[in-house]
Amino acid sequence: MRKNRRKYSRIEAAWPINIFFSDGVIEGEVKNISLGGALIRFLEPPKEDKAFDFLIEIPEYVLPVQATVEKVRLNNHVSNNSDLSYEMAIRFTDISEEDLSILCKAMECKIRTGNRHLKAEKTQSSTIEKALVESMEKLSIDLKRPFKCLLEEAMDDLVKKYEKNQLISEKEAVA
């Protein structure tokens, strides 16, 4: 019988992710996750970076969880319909206390409720996401600016507002 050497328990998940390599971004999906790392699947072959940034889009949360991770191992995966994908085991090397707390809460929620409310949230989130993308595309055409630039500016503004709210919350907590 093989001994479990894992420091943290893991759960099955199907959360979208973005992996930021030095020369681009790959989208994928978390297959299982723990507070120490994750198994992720994606369709494009990975870049050779050892350490990279990683964003997990958890359906209940507005902002993604961000971490710097390192590759533990990489496997080719052939599905039942013979499609090739890649599975990479990763270890979190740098994750903020706040993001770790969000990840912990999301995992606890998933354990308690299973996928019931996550599927409803994902459907609602997909509808909102689709409407947002359509609005951004229309705005891009009207302003004659690339969609990607507008999206990056919107994300920068959102992050700045979030950070400002965090500072206000911290000051209020201290006062």
C-alpha positions as CSV (number, residue, x, y, z in Angstrom):
1,M,0.0,0.0,0.0
2,R,1.4,3.4,-1.1
3,K,1.7,6.1,1.6
4,N,0.1,9.5,0.8
5,R,3.0,12.0,0.9
6,R,0.8,15.0,0.3
7,K,0.9,17.8,2.8
8,Y,-2.6,19.1,1.8
9,S,-5.8,17.3,0.8
10,R,-7.0,17.9,-2.7
11,I,-10.4,18.3,-4.3
12,E,-11.7,17.8,-7.8
13,A,-12.5,21.0,-9.6
14,A,-13.2,22.4,-13.0
15,W,-12.1,26.0,-12.7
16,P,-10.8,28.0,-15.6
17,I,-7.2,29.2,-15.5
18,N,-4.8,31.3,-17.3
19,I,-1.1,30.5,-17.3
20,F,1.3,33.4,-18.1
21,F,4.5,32.3,-19.6
22,S,7.3,34.7,-20.7
23,D,6.1,34.6,-24.3
24,G,2.3,34.3,-24.0
25,V,-0.8,33.1,-22.2
26,I,-2.4,29.6,-22.2
27,E,-5.9,28.9,-21.1
28,G,-6.7,25.7,-19.3
29,E,-8.7,24.1,-16.5
30,V,-7.9,23.0,-12.9
31,K,-8.6,19.3,-12.6
32,N,-7.8,19.0,-8.9
33,I,-6.4,21.4,-6.4
34,S,-5.0,21.7,-2.9
35,L,-3.6,24.6,-0.8
36,G,-0.2,23.5,-2.0
37,G,-0.7,23.1,-5.8
38,A,-2.9,21.8,-8.6
39,L,-3.2,19.5,-11.5
40,I,-4.1,21.5,-14.6
41,R,-5.1,20.5,-18.1
42,F,-4.8,22.5,-21.3
43,L,-4.8,21.9,-25.0
44,E,-1.7,23.8,-26.2
45,P,1.7,22.5,-25.5
46,P,3.3,24.3,-22.5
47,K,6.2,26.7,-22.7
48,E,9.4,25.6,-21.1
49,D,9.4,28.1,-18.2
50,K,10.0,26.5,-14.8
51,A,8.2,29.2,-12.8
52,F,5.2,31.2,-14.1
53,D,2.2,33.1,-13.0
54,F,-1.1,31.4,-12.7
55,L,-4.7,32.9,-12.4
56,I,-7.6,30.7,-11.2
57,E,-11.1,32.0,-12.0
58,I,-13.3,30.7,-9.2
59,P,-17.0,31.2,-10.1
60,E,-18.1,32.8,-6.8
61,Y,-15.4,35.4,-6.8
62,V,-15.0,38.5,-9.0
63,L,-11.2,38.6,-9.1
64,P,-9.2,35.6,-9.9
65,V,-6.8,34.0,-7.4
66,Q,-3.2,34.6,-8.4
67,A,-0.1,32.6,-7.6
68,T,3.4,32.1,-8.9
69,V,3.9,28.4,-9.4
70,E,6.5,25.9,-10.6
71,K,6.1,22.9,-12.8
72,V,6.4,19.6,-10.9
73,R,5.7,17.3,-13.9
74,L,4.1,17.3,-17.3
75,N,2.1,14.4,-18.9
76,N,0.4,14.0,-22.3
77,H,-3.2,13.1,-21.9
78,V,-5.3,11.3,-24.5
79,S,-9.1,11.5,-23.9
80,N,-11.6,8.8,-24.8
81,N,-12.2,10.5,-28.2
82,S,-8.4,10.5,-28.9
83,D,-7.9,14.2,-28.4
84,L,-4.5,15.1,-27.1
85,S,-4.2,17.5,-24.1
86,Y,-1.5,18.1,-21.5
87,E,-1.7,17.7,-17.7
88,M,0.7,19.6,-15.6
89,A,1.2,19.2,-11.8
90,I,2.2,22.5,-10.3
91,R,3.3,23.7,-6.8
92,F,2.4,27.1,-5.5
93,T,5.7,29.0,-4.7
94,D,4.2,32.4,-4.0
95,I,0.6,33.1,-3.1
96,S,-0.7,36.0,-1.0
97,E,-2.4,35.3,2.3
98,E,-5.6,36.9,0.8
99,D,-5.6,34.7,-2.3
100,L,-4.8,31.6,-0.1
101,S,-7.7,32.5,2.1
102,I,-10.1,32.8,-0.9
103,L,-8.8,29.5,-2.3
104,C,-9.4,27.8,1.0
105,K,-13.0,29.2,1.3
106,A,-13.8,28.2,-2.3
107,M,-12.5,24.7,-1.6
108,E,-14.5,24.4,1.6
109,C,-17.6,25.7,-0.2
110,K,-17.1,23.1,-3.0
111,I,-16.7,20.3,-0.5
112,R,-19.9,21.4,1.4
113,T,-22.1,22.0,-1.6
114,G,-20.6,19.9,-4.3
115,N,-21.2,21.3,-7.8
116,R,-24.8,22.4,-7.3
117,H,-24.4,26.1,-6.8
118,L,-21.2,26.3,-8.8
119,K,-23.0,25.2,-12.0
120,A,-25.7,27.9,-11.5
121,E,-22.9,30.5,-10.8
122,K,-21.0,29.4,-13.9
123,T,-24.1,29.7,-16.1
124,Q,-24.8,33.2,-14.7
125,S,-21.1,34.1,-14.9
126,S,-21.0,32.9,-18.6
127,T,-24.0,35.0,-19.4
128,I,-22.4,38.1,-17.8
129,E,-19.1,37.3,-19.4
130,K,-20.7,37.0,-22.9
131,A,-22.5,40.3,-22.5
132,L,-19.3,42.0,-21.3
133,V,-17.3,40.7,-24.3
134,E,-20.1,41.9,-26.7
135,S,-20.1,45.3,-25.1
136,M,-16.3,45.5,-25.3
137,E,-16.3,44.5,-28.9
138,K,-18.9,47.2,-29.8
139,L,-16.8,49.7,-27.9
140,S,-13.7,48.6,-29.6
141,I,-15.3,49.2,-33.0
142,D,-16.7,52.6,-32.0
143,L,-13.4,53.8,-30.6
144,K,-11.3,52.2,-33.4
145,R,-9.0,50.7,-30.8
146,P,-8.0,47.0,-30.4
147,F,-10.2,45.0,-28.1
148,K,-7.2,43.6,-26.2
149,C,-6.1,47.2,-25.3
150,L,-9.5,48.2,-24.0
151,L,-9.8,45.0,-22.0
152,E,-6.3,45.5,-20.5
153,E,-7.2,49.1,-19.5
154,A,-10.5,47.9,-18.0
155,M,-8.7,45.2,-16.0
156,D,-6.0,47.7,-14.8
157,D,-8.8,50.1,-13.7
158,L,-10.6,47.2,-11.9
159,V,-7.4,46.2,-10.1
160,K,-6.7,49.8,-9.0
161,K,-10.2,50.2,-7.6
162,Y,-9.9,46.8,-5.8
163,E,-6.5,47.9,-4.3
164,K,-7.9,51.3,-3.3
165,N,-10.9,49.5,-1.5
166,Q,-8.5,47.2,0.2
167,L,-6.5,50.1,1.5
168,I,-9.6,51.8,2.8
169,S,-10.8,48.6,4.5
170,E,-7.4,48.2,6.1
171,K,-7.4,51.8,7.4
172,E,-10.9,51.3,8.7
173,A,-9.8,48.1,10.5
174,V,-6.9,49.8,12.1
175,A,-8.9,52.9,13.2
